[in-house]
Amino acid sequence: QPRLQPQNPHIMRLLLLPLPLVLALTMSLTLANVARADTGLSSEDLKQVQRAGGYIKSKSWQRATEAIDSLSASATDTQTCLLVIDSLTSYGGAANKVKRSCVEKALALSKNNNELMEVAIKARQCEMFDLSKQALDKMVSAAGTSEELTAVAKQAHQSAMADLAHLAMDKAYTKVSNIPDALQYARDSSALGLEDLTRKCLKDLLDDQETAIGLVEMAGK
């Protein structure tokens, strides 16, 4: 009975190698695939990050920055920029020195509030508070109604971004034009822990009521 022969020439070459070497090569390929899966980056981008990491370890800041700037320049969406930023976490706080272009590109490419919120959080983690503020300001500027601003404030509250919640609700108050809306605003701001805005709203309501009857009517609402 004829023996089955491997048809793939690559397999033939592997069969000629010593077993320990074959195992080492297999393990190397497996680890590379795991690394790509863990970071979400392409193999080329991952190599560039690792190159930058080597420069960071040797404190070659200019070369590290150039390596990351190259990745930032080629990025076409916010998530890729955020993945690059995350992949540098293992190099410690020193890596923050080379992340700025990635944070800036992530901010420029952001298309919605969820992405802007992610950028704001990443920027804050990287101690780039100016970029974090720019992201927050963009979120508030894009919200045109009281409902949209309140939604931004609630999202900020869930992400522990108290300053954004305050900024959004402060702007939302400028949209209030009647007693029912003012009372709803007071409920919302109180639920978010923004007691200074709640007190301001209630004080303005009380000041606007000229008679005891007006106060009673307002209380009934």
C-alpha positions, 0 to 999 in steps of 0.5 A: 500500500503506497504511503501518503505524501504531504502535498504542501512543500512548506510542510515537507520543509518543516518535516526536515527540521529538528522537532524543538525548532518546529515547536519554537516556530509554532509557538512564535506564530501562535504568540504573534496571533494572540498579540494581534487578537489582544490589541486589535491592531494589524501585524504591521501596526503592532510591529510599529508599536513594539518599535516605539516601545523599544525606543521608550525603554531606551528613552529615545523619545524623539524616535518613539514619538516619530513611530507613533506619529506615523501610526497616527497619520495613517489612522482612518478612525477613532478606534484605531487611534484608541487601540494604539493608545491602549497598546502603549499602556504596558510601557507605563506613564512614560509612554504618555510623552509620545501619545499626544498625536494619537489622542489629537487624531482620535479627537479629530476623527470622532463622529459621535458622543460615544467616541468623544467620551472615549477620547475625553477619558483617554486624554485625561488618563494620559494627563492631556487635560487640554485635549480632554476639555476640547472633547467635552466642549465638542459634546456640549456644543453639538447638543442643541436642545435641553433634552440633548444636553441632559442626555450628555450630562447623564452619559457623563455622570455614568462615566464619572465625568462630573465636570462635563455633566455640570457643563452640559446641565449649566447650558441646559438651564439656558433652554428652560422657559417655563415652570414645568421645564424648570421643575423637570430641570431641578429633578434632573440636576438633583438626580445627577448630584448637581445641587448648586444648579438645583438650588439656583433653579429653585431660587429663580422659580421662587423669585419669579412667583409674585404671590402666595397663590403662584407659589401654591400653584407651582408646588402642585406641579 
